[in-house]
Amino acid sequence: MKVLCVDDEPINLMILERILGKKYKVISAENGPKALEILQKDPEIQLVVTDMQMPGMSGIELIRQTDKQFPGKRYFMLSGYDITQEIQEALDSSLISAYFQKPPDFKKLDEALQENF
């Protein structure tokens, strides 16, 4: 089971890799354009966990582009901030499957990932 984790902060990627790597094959990207590159090369990735605030391309922008190019994937949003109207709309429209404020409850994140595989 492959999970793509996208975050511009290397420490967050290390934490996600260490914790989620116990159950999943974790692939990391430090920004949206890199994540799109990875998805083009590896269409087997089904789940994407992305930070919201990243330079150049937000998590929502990444998800919208990815959803058009690679339909059928499931998306999970992480943010260091409270839920925004944009994130709420993405949840309401089922663009994203779940939202977690950083630091996430990794047990709940794992449960959400399991439900969507």
N, C-alpha and C positions, 0 to 999 in steps of 0.2 A: 504494500500500500504506500503510494507516494504522496507526499505533501510538500507543496512549495511554500516556503516562508519568505516574506518580503518585508524588510525593515531597513532603514538607512542607518541604524545604530548597530554596529558589529556586536556589542555585548548582548543586545536583545536576540540577535540571530544565534549567538552561541548558546544562550539559555534555551531557546526554542529547540535547537538541534539536540542539546543534551537531554532535555526532558522528553520531547516527542520522539527522539531517535531511539528510545527504548522499544517503541511499538511500530514506528513508521520509518520508511526511507525518506529522510528529510533532505530537500534540496533548497538551497538558500540563494536569495538575490538581494542586493543592496539597494535596488531602485526598480521603478516600474519598467523602464525600457529593457533592463537586464532580465526581468521576469518574463516579459513578452518573448525575448530571445530563447529563454529556456523552454517555454511552453511550445514554441515552434519546433524545437528539437526533440521534445519529449511529450508527445500527446497523451501518454498514459497517465500523466499527473491528473488526478481527479479533484483534489482539494487544494485550495489556496488560502493561506492565512496571511493577511497583509496589514501593515500599519496604515493608519489614515493619513497622518501628516508626514510627507516626504518631499524633499526638494524636487522640482520639475514636474512631478506627476503624483497626485494624491492617490490614496488607496481606492477611492471611489472611481476616479478616472481610469485607473488600472483595471478595475473590475469591469467597468463598462466596455472598455476596449477588448478585454479578454473574452467577455461574454459574447461579443459580436463575432470574434475570430474563432473561438473554441467553445461552442455551446455545450451545455451539459455538465459543466464543472460546478462545484459548490464553493462558496466564498465565505470567509470569516474575517471580521474586522477587529483589529486591535487599536486602541487609542489611549493616550495618556490623559485625555480630556473627557469631560462628560459627553454623553451622547448629543450629537448635533441634529438639527432638523434634516440635514442631508442624509445622515446615517439612519435616522428614523424612517425616512422615506424609502431608503434602500431596504430596510427590514420589512416595512409594510408591503412593498412591491415584490418581496422575495428575491431581490437581487442579491442580498447577502443572507446567509442562513442564520448567523448569530453575531452578536457584538460583545466584546469583552473589554473592559477598562483595564489598562495596565496598572500594576502587574496582574495578569489574568489568574484566575483560579484554574490551575492546570488540570485538575480533576474534571471540572465542568467543560473545559475546552476539549479534553480527550473524549468526554461523553458526546459532545456535539459532533466531533469528527467521526466517532464510531457510528452515530445515527445517520450520517450522510455518506457512508461508504456503501 
